Amino acid sequence: MDKTYVKLNGKWIYLYRAVDRYGDTVDFFLCGRRDNSAALYFFRKAIRYNNSPSKVAVDKSGSNKSALDALNKELDQDHKIQILQNKYLNNRVEQHHRFIKNG
């Protein structure tokens, strides 16, 4: 999962995207802000339509980690999401952004 800026109708907004291990888009969300509530909304939306993942790789963004921690508090021990937070683990989704921005 990652987010990036995109220009839509002349306005810069955040594009939240999640891809699976094969690089296919799982879900996306456009939002004017980048904070805990936006990240939490995106994760809930993605899980509602695509089931709960066992692992999620995110960058060092505090809002993503905080949102996943909040989700994990709601889940029982057997369904908690493993959070892989590292600058380079989400390179697959980062590489997709270049096509969105340059395409």
PyMOL commands that place a pseudoatom at each C-alpha (Angstrom):
pseudoatom trace, name=CA, resn=MET, resi=1, chain=A, elem=C, hetatm=0, pos=[0.000, 0.000, 0.000]
pseudoatom trace, name=CA, resn=ASP, resi=2, chain=A, elem=C, hetatm=0, pos=[1.184, 3.489, -0.753]
pseudoatom trace, name=CA, resn=LYS, resi=3, chain=A, elem=C, hetatm=0, pos=[-0.033, 6.935, -1.601]
pseudoatom trace, name=CA, resn=THR, resi=4, chain=A, elem=C, hetatm=0, pos=[1.104, 9.609, -4.006]
pseudoatom trace, name=CA, resn=TYR, resi=5, chain=A, elem=C, hetatm=0, pos=[-0.016, 12.988, -5.313]
pseudoatom trace, name=CA, resn=VAL, resi=6, chain=A, elem=C, hetatm=0, pos=[-1.914, 13.166, -8.585]
pseudoatom trace, name=CA, resn=LYS, resi=7, chain=A, elem=C, hetatm=0, pos=[-3.456, 16.130, -10.340]
pseudoatom trace, name=CA, resn=LEU, resi=8, chain=A, elem=C, hetatm=0, pos=[-7.174, 15.778, -11.000]
pseudoatom trace, name=CA, resn=ASN, resi=9, chain=A, elem=C, hetatm=0, pos=[-9.105, 18.602, -12.674]
pseudoatom trace, name=CA, resn=GLY, resi=10, chain=A, elem=C, hetatm=0, pos=[-6.264, 20.995, -11.846]
pseudoatom trace, name=CA, resn=LYS, resi=11, chain=A, elem=C, hetatm=0, pos=[-6.181, 20.097, -8.147]
pseudoatom trace, name=CA, resn=TRP, resi=12, chain=A, elem=C, hetatm=0, pos=[-3.528, 18.008, -6.378]
pseudoatom trace, name=CA, resn=ILE, resi=13, chain=A, elem=C, hetatm=0, pos=[-4.978, 15.145, -4.331]
pseudoatom trace, name=CA, resn=TYR, resi=14, chain=A, elem=C, hetatm=0, pos=[-3.716, 11.960, -2.715]
pseudoatom trace, name=CA, resn=LEU, resi=15, chain=A, elem=C, hetatm=0, pos=[-4.119, 8.626, -4.442]
pseudoatom trace, name=CA, resn=TYR, resi=16, chain=A, elem=C, hetatm=0, pos=[-4.038, 5.701, -2.007]
pseudoatom trace, name=CA, resn=ARG, resi=17, chain=A, elem=C, hetatm=0, pos=[-3.359, 2.387, -3.762]
pseudoatom trace, name=CA, resn=ALA, resi=18, chain=A, elem=C, hetatm=0, pos=[-2.971, -1.202, -2.719]
pseudoatom trace, name=CA, resn=VAL, resi=19, chain=A, elem=C, hetatm=0, pos=[-1.515, -3.865, -4.974]
pseudoatom trace, name=CA, resn=ASP, resi=20, chain=A, elem=C, hetatm=0, pos=[-1.228, -7.598, -4.460]
pseudoatom trace, name=CA, resn=ARG, resi=21, chain=A, elem=C, hetatm=0, pos=[1.967, -9.638, -4.662]
pseudoatom trace, name=CA, resn=TYR, resi=22, chain=A, elem=C, hetatm=0, pos=[1.556, -9.878, -8.434]
pseudoatom trace, name=CA, resn=GLY, resi=23, chain=A, elem=C, hetatm=0, pos=[1.378, -6.109, -8.923]
pseudoatom trace, name=CA, resn=ASP, resi=24, chain=A, elem=C, hetatm=0, pos=[-2.350, -6.023, -9.656]
pseudoatom trace, name=CA, resn=THR, resi=25, chain=A, elem=C, hetatm=0, pos=[-4.339, -3.163, -8.116]
pseudoatom trace, name=CA, resn=VAL, resi=26, chain=A, elem=C, hetatm=0, pos=[-6.488, -4.375, -5.227]
pseudoatom trace, name=CA, resn=ASP, resi=27, chain=A, elem=C, hetatm=0, pos=[-8.159, -1.055, -4.397]
pseudoatom trace, name=CA, resn=PHE, resi=28, chain=A, elem=C, hetatm=0, pos=[-7.661, 2.703, -4.587]
pseudoatom trace, name=CA, resn=PHE, resi=29, chain=A, elem=C, hetatm=0, pos=[-8.992, 5.841, -2.921]
pseudoatom trace, name=CA, resn=LEU, resi=30, chain=A, elem=C, hetatm=0, pos=[-8.741, 9.540, -3.817]
pseudoatom trace, name=CA, resn=CYS, resi=31, chain=A, elem=C, hetatm=0, pos=[-8.636, 12.005, -0.922]
pseudoatom trace, name=CA, resn=GLY, resi=32, chain=A, elem=C, hetatm=0, pos=[-7.718, 15.616, -0.292]
pseudoatom trace, name=CA, resn=ARG, resi=33, chain=A, elem=C, hetatm=0, pos=[-5.870, 14.847, 2.924]
pseudoatom trace, name=CA, resn=ARG, resi=34, chain=A, elem=C, hetatm=0, pos=[-3.168, 12.487, 4.130]
pseudoatom trace, name=CA, resn=ASP, resi=35, chain=A, elem=C, hetatm=0, pos=[-3.862, 11.572, 7.721]
pseudoatom trace, name=CA, resn=ASN, resi=36, chain=A, elem=C, hetatm=0, pos=[-4.858, 8.729, 10.020]
pseudoatom trace, name=CA, resn=SER, resi=37, chain=A, elem=C, hetatm=0, pos=[-8.578, 8.943, 9.270]
pseudoatom trace, name=CA, resn=ALA, resi=38, chain=A, elem=C, hetatm=0, pos=[-8.001, 8.854, 5.488]
pseudoatom trace, name=CA, resn=ALA, resi=39, chain=A, elem=C, hetatm=0, pos=[-5.654, 5.861, 5.798]
pseudoatom trace, name=CA, resn=LEU, resi=40, chain=A, elem=C, hetatm=0, pos=[-8.095, 4.053, 8.116]
pseudoatom trace, name=CA, resn=TYR, resi=41, chain=A, elem=C, hetatm=0, pos=[-10.974, 4.688, 5.695]
pseudoatom trace, name=CA, resn=PHE, resi=42, chain=A, elem=C, hetatm=0, pos=[-8.898, 3.327, 2.803]
pseudoatom trace, name=CA, resn=PHE, resi=43, chain=A, elem=C, hetatm=0, pos=[-7.870, 0.163, 4.669]
pseudoatom trace, name=CA, resn=ARG, resi=44, chain=A, elem=C, hetatm=0, pos=[-11.461, -0.522, 5.788]
pseudoatom trace, name=CA, resn=LYS, resi=45, chain=A, elem=C, hetatm=0, pos=[-12.735, 0.014, 2.247]
pseudoatom trace, name=CA, resn=ALA, resi=46, chain=A, elem=C, hetatm=0, pos=[-10.070, -2.278, 0.753]
pseudoatom trace, name=CA, resn=ILE, resi=47, chain=A, elem=C, hetatm=0, pos=[-10.772, -5.000, 3.333]
pseudoatom trace, name=CA, resn=ARG, resi=48, chain=A, elem=C, hetatm=0, pos=[-14.554, -4.718, 2.922]
pseudoatom trace, name=CA, resn=TYR, resi=49, chain=A, elem=C, hetatm=0, pos=[-14.315, -5.442, -0.815]
pseudoatom trace, name=CA, resn=ASN, resi=50, chain=A, elem=C, hetatm=0, pos=[-11.227, -7.677, -0.922]
pseudoatom trace, name=CA, resn=ASN, resi=51, chain=A, elem=C, hetatm=0, pos=[-10.991, -9.514, 2.419]
pseudoatom trace, name=CA, resn=SER, resi=52, chain=A, elem=C, hetatm=0, pos=[-8.383, -8.979, 5.101]
pseudoatom trace, name=CA, resn=PRO, resi=53, chain=A, elem=C, hetatm=0, pos=[-4.744, -9.465, 4.132]
pseudoatom trace, name=CA, resn=SER, resi=54, chain=A, elem=C, hetatm=0, pos=[-2.332, -11.405, 6.320]
pseudoatom trace, name=CA, resn=LYS, resi=55, chain=A, elem=C, hetatm=0, pos=[0.460, -8.869, 5.654]
pseudoatom trace, name=CA, resn=VAL, resi=56, chain=A, elem=C, hetatm=0, pos=[0.636, -5.264, 4.503]
pseudoatom trace, name=CA, resn=ALA, resi=57, chain=A, elem=C, hetatm=0, pos=[3.833, -3.522, 3.371]
pseudoatom trace, name=CA, resn=VAL, resi=58, chain=A, elem=C, hetatm=0, pos=[3.811, 0.240, 3.915]
pseudoatom trace, name=CA, resn=ASP, resi=59, chain=A, elem=C, hetatm=0, pos=[6.394, 3.000, 3.853]
pseudoatom trace, name=CA, resn=LYS, resi=60, chain=A, elem=C, hetatm=0, pos=[7.488, 4.895, 6.952]
pseudoatom trace, name=CA, resn=SER, resi=61, chain=A, elem=C, hetatm=0, pos=[4.317, 7.026, 7.021]
pseudoatom trace, name=CA, resn=GLY, resi=62, chain=A, elem=C, hetatm=0, pos=[3.010, 7.293, 10.561]
pseudoatom trace, name=CA, resn=SER, resi=63, chain=A, elem=C, hetatm=0, pos=[-0.607, 7.573, 9.434]
pseudoatom trace, name=CA, resn=ASN, resi=64, chain=A, elem=C, hetatm=0, pos=[-0.513, 4.196, 7.662]
pseudoatom trace, name=CA, resn=LYS, resi=65, chain=A, elem=C, hetatm=0, pos=[0.992, 2.446, 10.687]
pseudoatom trace, name=CA, resn=SER, resi=66, chain=A, elem=C, hetatm=0, pos=[-1.461, 4.134, 13.041]
pseudoatom trace, name=CA, resn=ALA, resi=67, chain=A, elem=C, hetatm=0, pos=[-4.438, 3.121, 10.883]
pseudoatom trace, name=CA, resn=LEU, resi=68, chain=A, elem=C, hetatm=0, pos=[-3.284, -0.503, 10.729]
pseudoatom trace, name=CA, resn=ASP, resi=69, chain=A, elem=C, hetatm=0, pos=[-2.689, -0.544, 14.497]
pseudoatom trace, name=CA, resn=ALA, resi=70, chain=A, elem=C, hetatm=0, pos=[-6.268, 0.704, 14.993]
pseudoatom trace, name=CA, resn=LEU, resi=71, chain=A, elem=C, hetatm=0, pos=[-7.589, -2.033, 12.696]
pseudoatom trace, name=CA, resn=ASN, resi=72, chain=A, elem=C, hetatm=0, pos=[-5.590, -4.693, 14.523]
pseudoatom trace, name=CA, resn=LYS, resi=73, chain=A, elem=C, hetatm=0, pos=[-7.182, -3.639, 17.836]
pseudoatom trace, name=CA, resn=GLU, resi=74, chain=A, elem=C, hetatm=0, pos=[-10.571, -4.525, 16.328]
pseudoatom trace, name=CA, resn=LEU, resi=75, chain=A, elem=C, hetatm=0, pos=[-9.458, -7.962, 15.092]
pseudoatom trace, name=CA, resn=ASP, resi=76, chain=A, elem=C, hetatm=0, pos=[-9.083, -11.152, 17.081]
pseudoatom trace, name=CA, resn=GLN, resi=77, chain=A, elem=C, hetatm=0, pos=[-5.603, -12.639, 17.490]
pseudoatom trace, name=CA, resn=ASP, resi=78, chain=A, elem=C, hetatm=0, pos=[-5.991, -15.095, 14.593]
pseudoatom trace, name=CA, resn=HIS, resi=79, chain=A, elem=C, hetatm=0, pos=[-6.843, -12.350, 12.071]
pseudoatom trace, name=CA, resn=LYS, resi=80, chain=A, elem=C, hetatm=0, pos=[-4.383, -9.586, 12.967]
pseudoatom trace, name=CA, resn=ILE, resi=81, chain=A, elem=C, hetatm=0, pos=[-2.563, -8.021, 10.018]
pseudoatom trace, name=CA, resn=GLN, resi=82, chain=A, elem=C, hetatm=0, pos=[1.217, -8.237, 10.038]
pseudoatom trace, name=CA, resn=ILE, resi=83, chain=A, elem=C, hetatm=0, pos=[2.616, -4.762, 9.332]
pseudoatom trace, name=CA, resn=LEU, resi=84, chain=A, elem=C, hetatm=0, pos=[5.818, -4.627, 7.311]
pseudoatom trace, name=CA, resn=GLN, resi=85, chain=A, elem=C, hetatm=0, pos=[7.000, -1.040, 7.581]
pseudoatom trace, name=CA, resn=ASN, resi=86, chain=A, elem=C, hetatm=0, pos=[10.130, -0.310, 5.609]
pseudoatom trace, name=CA, resn=LYS, resi=87, chain=A, elem=C, hetatm=0, pos=[11.154, 2.352, 3.136]
pseudoatom trace, name=CA, resn=TYR, resi=88, chain=A, elem=C, hetatm=0, pos=[11.869, -0.185, 0.372]
pseudoatom trace, name=CA, resn=LEU, resi=89, chain=A, elem=C, hetatm=0, pos=[9.330, -3.003, 0.899]
pseudoatom trace, name=CA, resn=ASN, resi=90, chain=A, elem=C, hetatm=0, pos=[6.580, -1.319, -1.100]
pseudoatom trace, name=CA, resn=ASN, resi=91, chain=A, elem=C, hetatm=0, pos=[8.697, -0.726, -4.223]
pseudoatom trace, name=CA, resn=ARG, resi=92, chain=A, elem=C, hetatm=0, pos=[6.188, -2.649, -6.371]
pseudoatom trace, name=CA, resn=VAL, resi=93, chain=A, elem=C, hetatm=0, pos=[3.474, -0.054, -5.786]
pseudoatom trace, name=CA, resn=GLU, resi=94, chain=A, elem=C, hetatm=0, pos=[6.009, 2.795, -5.950]
pseudoatom trace, name=CA, resn=GLN, resi=95, chain=A, elem=C, hetatm=0, pos=[6.980, 1.658, -9.453]
pseudoatom trace, name=CA, resn=HIS, resi=96, chain=A, elem=C, hetatm=0, pos=[3.334, 1.750, -10.552]
pseudoatom trace, name=CA, resn=HIS, resi=97, chain=A, elem=C, hetatm=0, pos=[3.136, 5.424, -9.576]
pseudoatom trace, name=CA, resn=ARG, resi=98, chain=A, elem=C, hetatm=0, pos=[5.566, 6.433, -12.290]
pseudoatom trace, name=CA, resn=PHE, resi=99, chain=A, elem=C, hetatm=0, pos=[3.067, 5.294, -14.954]
pseudoatom trace, name=CA, resn=ILE, resi=100, chain=A, elem=C, hetatm=0, pos=[0.270, 7.269, -13.311]
pseudoatom trace, name=CA, resn=LYS, resi=101, chain=A, elem=C, hetatm=0, pos=[2.343, 10.448, -13.064]
pseudoatom trace, name=CA, resn=ASN, resi=102, chain=A, elem=C, hetatm=0, pos=[4.071, 10.160, -16.434]
pseudoatom trace, name=CA, resn=GLY, resi=103, chain=A, elem=C, hetatm=0, pos=[1.344, 8.476, -18.449]
for i in range(1, 103): cmd.bond("trace and resi %d" % i, "trace and resi %d" % (i + 1))
show_as sticks, trace
zoom trace
